[in-house]
Amino acid sequence: MKKTLTALAAGLTAVTISAAAWSQPAPLAPGANNVTIPTFSGPVPTFKVLGSTGLQMDTIMVGGSPVAVTFDEFALTTSLNAAGVTFAFAISTSNNPTSLGASLPGFSLPTNFGALTTSVEGCNPFIASATVCGTATGLASRSTGLGDTLSFSSLGTTAVAIGPITSYVTNPVAIFTNAPSFTDPSVSVTDDGVTAVFTGLGPAGGSTSVPEPATLALLGLGLLGTAFVQRRRRSVKPA
């Protein structure tokens, strides 16, 4: 089901932050390959959450062992990108992957909208609880032609221990676009060569319809590890 809404809703106050006060996101033009994702630095930006996929979890078999993979993504407007919709996602795994990546399709717009611009950055503090932010970032690429697909590889993780269980959480990754609205494509997350598929969020163009206000049912990207542990504990039956 397609969700659309205008990014510049009435009453949204744009706060201008000097470019010198925060790190610049890396541009990602069609055909860009293995661009290092820079890490955000600067004051906490203002933002308004427009919608979220909610926390999703899938179990895959990696090397003969079950691995739980979680994915969460949300769309928002922010003072760092007042003229379009920004997307942010994070991934958590129950193993310590040697190779972790994601493929996000849908990053092209109808020709009557014009070219879709995108740039990427890590560790943006859009959610107050998004405190899991290690030094490892990752690489971003964009397909050729219309640049429909964004690919992320070499995503670093931070070990988060909650009680006896440790999960491995990526930095939150932000994608800035000039899109006016968003829709729901699928997203693939690949952990050591094995893929899990989730519902994602991606740009959409040309719509001016505004649905009912999105409910803010976010756990926070920084709590992905917590949610994973809670689900693991609920799934364990007493002996």
C-alpha positions in Angstrom: 0.0 0.0 0.0 1.4 3.4 -1.0 1.9 6.1 1.6 2.3 9.6 0.4 2.6 12.9 2.2 4.1 16.3 1.5 7.4 17.0 3.1 6.8 20.7 3.7 3.7 20.5 5.8 2.0 23.7 7.0 3.5 25.0 10.2 6.8 23.1 9.9 9.5 25.5 11.0 12.8 25.2 9.2 15.8 25.9 11.4 18.9 26.9 9.4 22.1 25.4 10.6 25.3 26.8 9.2 27.1 24.4 6.9 30.3 25.0 9.0 28.6 23.8 12.1 28.0 20.2 11.0 29.7 17.6 8.9 28.6 17.5 5.3 26.8 14.4 4.1 28.5 12.6 1.1 26.7 13.2 -2.3 25.5 9.9 -4.0 24.9 10.5 -7.7 23.8 7.7 -10.0 26.8 5.4 -10.6 28.6 6.4 -7.4 30.6 3.5 -6.1 31.9 2.7 -2.6 31.5 6.2 -1.1 32.6 6.4 2.5 29.7 7.3 4.7 30.8 10.3 6.8 29.9 10.6 10.5 27.7 13.4 11.7 29.1 16.0 14.0 27.4 19.2 15.3 24.4 20.3 17.3 21.3 18.2 17.6 19.1 19.1 14.6 15.3 19.7 14.7 13.2 17.0 13.1 9.7 15.7 12.6 9.0 12.0 12.1 6.6 11.4 9.2 6.4 7.6 9.4 8.2 4.4 10.3 8.4 0.8 9.3 8.5 -0.2 12.9 11.0 -2.8 14.2 11.1 -5.9 11.9 12.9 -9.1 12.6 13.7 -12.2 10.5 15.7 -15.3 11.2 18.2 -16.6 8.6 20.6 -19.5 8.6 24.2 -18.4 8.4 26.8 -21.2 8.3 24.2 -23.7 9.6 23.3 -21.5 12.6 20.2 -19.3 13.1 20.8 -15.6 13.1 18.2 -13.0 14.0 18.4 -9.8 11.9 16.4 -6.7 12.7 15.7 -3.7 10.6 14.0 -0.3 11.3 13.6 2.7 9.0 11.8 6.0 9.3 11.1 9.0 7.2 11.3 12.5 8.5 11.8 16.2 7.8 14.8 17.8 9.5 16.5 21.2 9.7 19.5 19.5 8.0 17.4 18.9 4.9 14.4 21.3 5.1 13.4 21.0 1.4 12.8 17.2 1.2 12.3 13.9 3.0 15.2 12.3 4.9 15.3 8.5 5.5 17.2 6.8 8.3 17.7 3.1 9.1 19.7 0.8 11.3 20.3 -2.9 11.4 20.9 -5.3 14.3 22.2 -8.9 14.2 22.6 -11.7 16.7 26.0 -12.7 15.1 29.1 -10.6 14.6 29.0 -10.5 10.8 32.2 -10.3 8.8 30.1 -8.8 5.9 27.0 -6.8 6.4 25.2 -4.8 3.7 21.8 -3.6 2.6 20.0 -2.8 -0.7 17.4 -0.1 -0.7 15.5 0.2 -4.1 13.0 2.9 -5.2 15.3 5.9 -5.3 14.2 7.3 -8.6 11.2 9.5 -9.3 8.8 10.1 -12.3 10.5 12.1 -15.0 8.1 15.0 -14.5 9.5 15.5 -11.0 13.1 15.9 -12.1 16.3 14.4 -10.9 16.4 12.9 -7.4 19.3 14.1 -5.4 20.6 11.9 -2.5 23.4 12.1 0.0 24.3 9.9 3.0 25.6 10.4 6.5 25.9 8.2 9.6 25.1 8.8 13.3 22.6 11.6 12.9 20.9 12.1 16.2 17.3 12.2 15.0 16.1 10.0 17.8 17.3 10.9 21.3 17.9 7.2 22.2 20.0 6.6 19.1 23.2 6.4 21.1 24.7 3.3 19.5 27.2 5.0 17.2 30.6 3.3 16.8 33.5 4.5 14.7 32.9 2.1 11.8 30.6 3.5 9.2 30.5 1.7 5.9 30.3 2.3 2.1 27.4 3.5 0.0 26.9 3.0 -3.8 24.1 4.0 -6.2 23.1 2.2 -9.4 23.7 3.7 -12.8 21.0 5.2 -15.1 18.2 6.6 -12.9 20.1 5.5 -9.8 17.1 3.6 -8.5 19.0 1.4 -6.0 21.2 2.5 -3.1 23.6 -0.2 -1.8 25.4 -0.2 1.5 28.3 -2.5 2.2 31.0 -3.0 4.9 28.6 -1.7 7.5 30.3 -1.7 10.9 28.6 -2.8 14.1 28.9 -2.0 17.7 28.5 -4.8 20.3 25.6 -4.1 22.7 25.4 -6.3 25.7 22.1 -6.6 27.6 22.4 -9.1 30.4 23.9 -12.3 29.0 23.0 -11.6 25.4 25.0 -9.5 23.0 23.7 -8.1 19.7 25.6 -6.2 17.0 24.1 -2.8 15.9 25.0 -0.6 13.0 25.3 3.1 13.2 22.1 4.9 12.2 22.5 5.8 8.5 20.7 8.9 7.1 19.7 9.4 3.4 18.9 13.0 2.5 16.7 13.5 -0.6 14.8 16.2 -2.3 11.7 14.0 -2.7 8.4 15.5 -1.5 6.9 12.2 -0.2 7.6 8.6 0.4 6.3 5.1 -0.4 7.0 1.5 0.7 9.6 -0.6 -1.3 11.2 -3.8 0.0 14.7 -3.8 1.5 17.3 -6.6 1.4 19.8 -7.0 4.3 22.7 -9.4 3.6 24.5 -10.9 6.6 27.6 -13.0 5.6 26.1 -13.7 2.2 22.6 -14.6 3.4 19.7 -12.2 2.6 16.7 -11.2 4.7 13.9 -9.1 3.2 12.0 -6.3 5.0 9.6 -3.5 4.3 11.4 -0.2 3.8 10.6 3.4 3.0 11.7 5.2 -0.1 11.1 8.4 -2.1 7.9 9.1 -4.1 7.2 12.1 -6.3 4.3 14.2 -7.5 1.8 13.6 -4.7 0.2 16.3 -2.6 -2.2 14.0 -0.6 -1.7 13.9 3.1 -2.9 10.8 5.0 -3.8 10.5 8.7 -0.9 11.6 11.0 1.7 8.8 11.3 1.8 7.3 14.8 5.1 7.6 16.5 5.5 3.9 17.5 9.3 4.1 17.2 11.5 2.2 19.7 14.4 4.3 18.6 17.2 3.2 16.4 19.5 3.0 19.4 17.2 0.5 21.0 17.3 -2.1 18.2 19.6 -4.2 20.4 17.2 -4.0 23.3 14.2 -5.0 21.2 16.1 -7.9 19.7 17.0 -9.2 23.2 13.4 -8.9 24.4 12.1 -10.9 21.5 14.8 -13.5 22.0 13.9 -13.9 25.6 10.1 -14.2 24.8 10.9 -17.0 22.3 12.9 -19.1 24.8 10.8 -21.7 26.6 11.7 -22.9 30.0 13.2 -26.4 30.1 
